[in-house]
Amino acid sequence: MRLPRNIVLGDDENLVAFFRQKEIVLVLNLLPSIVVVVLAFFFLYPLFSLGNKGTILFGLMIAGGLLLGLRAIFIYRGKIFIITNKRIIDLDRQSLFKKVVSSILLTDIKDVYYQIKGFFPTIFGMGTVNIILNDARAKIEILNINNPQKIQQLVLDLKNQQLNNSFDAQNLSAAELINLVKKIKAGIGEEKFQQLLGDELNNED
């Protein structure tokens, strides 16, 4: 597995897996270019009967179809979902000149769920994976991924493993402890946090 050149892993960070959208997505995105090229050959005789104008139009249709196909391939290959032992990186190539890169730590994940909706997604076994962050206001959405249930379980397992590895309070600095408390508070909610804090104080009394 080779990472894109613009993705650099940190210290002690290892690549676990990366995924692209289901191949059927590329096939569907290539349909417009295929239609244009087929139409060019379908109207080959009428176009050539127009002389130079028809020949030029035929060439433009072929070139346009090929450009559409190359664009579809470029965008498809630019949509990558990367999982490491510490974080998740989502590369979303939205157009030839627009790319959005999102990166979140596994410990910042609150919940992961997936959904398979519609006839073709059900037939081809592809779905959408949604990753909810601790603040519950932001999420990462990965569309048209193969076996979304396996990706969900992989992310949850890595998150739990990362939390277990980092949950050694004796080795945490004061700033890290404060950050940990904030994450716990955000994860369980203000009311539940205050309740647990009150129960702990009562036990000490």
N, C-alpha and C positions, 0 to 999 in steps of 0.2 A: 504494500500500500504506500503510495507516494502522495505527500501533502502538496497542495498548491505552493508555489514559490513565495507568496506573500504571507503565509502562515508560519509563524515561528513558535515552537514550543518552549516553555520555560524550564527551569531547573527541575529535575526529578519528575518531569511530565512526559508521559508516554502515550503514544497513539493506541487507542483501543480498537476503533473501527470508524469507517466513514461510509456514507451512503449517498446515492443519487436517487432521483425520482425513478419510478417504474419505467421500463423501456417503452411501454405502450404510450407514455406521454410524449416521447420523442417522435414516435410514429405519427401520432395525431397532429403534432406541430409541423410535421413535414408534409402533411396533406396539401396545404395551399401551394407549396412549391411543385409538388408532383402534378397537381391539377393544371398549373400553368404550363409546365413542360409538355404534358399530354395534349393539351389544347393546341399548343404550337405545332405539334406533329399532326394532329387531327386536321388542322386547317392548312397543312403544308401546301397542298396543290393550289387552293384558292389564293393563298398569300404569294406564292411564287408567280402566279399568273398576273399579279399586279406589277411585276418587274422589280426595279430596285427598291421601291417603297415597301413592297411585300417582303422582300429579302431582309431589309433592315428591321421591319416589324417582327419577323420571325426570330432574328438574332436577338432583339430586345426581349422578346418573351422568354427565350432560352436563358439569357443572361439574368433576367429578373427572377425566373424560377430557381436558378442555381444560387443566386444571392439570398433568396428567401430560405432556401434549404440550409445554407451555411450559417445564416443568422439563427435558425432554429437549433442547429447543433451547438453553436457557440453558447447560446443561452442555456440550453439543457446541461451542458458540461460545466457551466458556471454555477449551477445550483448544487451545493454540497453540504451535507450535514456531518460534522466531525465530532467524534466522542473521544476524549482523552480520560486519563485517570483522575483529572482534576477539574475539567470544565467541558462545556459544550460550545462548539463554534458553528454558527449557521451562516453559510455564504449563499446569498440570494442575488443571482444575476438577473435583474429585472429587464434590462435592455442592453444594447451594445455599449452604451455609455453610462450605465447606472448599475452600481453594485452596492448592496447593503450587507455589512458583516456584523453579526451579533455574537457576543461572547459572554457566557455566564459561568460562574463557579457552580460546581455540583452542590456545594453547601448552601447556595442561595436559592435552590429549588424547593418550592413548597409542595407541588403536586405535578404528576404527569398522567395524562390520559390520552386515549386515542379514540377515533371514531371512523367507522367505515359506512359511508352513506351513498346510496345510489346503486343502480343496476351494474354499471361497468366497474366501479370500485369493488363491489362484492364479487363479481365474476373474476376479476384479475387479482384480487387479494391485496389491494392497496388502500391506504387510508391516510388520515391526517393525525399527526402527533402534536399535542399541545403541551407545552411546558410552562407552568405557572410559577412565578417568582414569589419570594417571601412577602413582598408588599401587596400581593394579590391584585395589583393594578396593571402589571406588565406581564406579557407572555410571549413566547416564541412559538410560531406555528410552522410546522414542516408538512408541506402538502404532497400528496400522491407518492407516499413512501411504501415500499414493499414490506410486508410483515410488520405492521406498526406495533402489534402486541409484543413482539420480541424486542423492539427498540424501547418500548415503554419499560419492560422488565429490566433490560440492560441498564438503562439510566437510573432506575430506582435502586438496583443492586449496587451500582457504583457510588451513588449518593450515600447510601447507608454505610458502605465501606469507608468512604471518605470521612463521614461524620465520626465513625468509630475510631479511625486513625488519628483524628484531630481532637478528640474529646478527652484530652489529658490535661485537666485544669491545673495541675501542679506545675506544668511546664509553660503555661500561658502567662504573658505579660498582663499588666493592668489594662492596657488598651485592648488587648485581645479578649480579656474576660468581659470587658464592657461591651465589646462588639458581639460576643457570644450571647450575652444576656439580651441584647437588643434583638438578635435573630430569634431566640426562643420566644420572646415577648411577641414579636411579629407573627411567629408561626402559630402560637396557641391563642392569641388574642388578648386584649387588655384585661377583660373581665376575668378570664381564666388565670392569667398571670397573677393578678392581685389576689385571687382566691388562694392560689398555691403559696404565695408569699405570706398571706395571713395565716394559713395552716402551719407553715414552717415556724413562724414567730410564736404561735400558740404552743407548739410542741416544745420549743425551747423554754417557755415559761413553766 
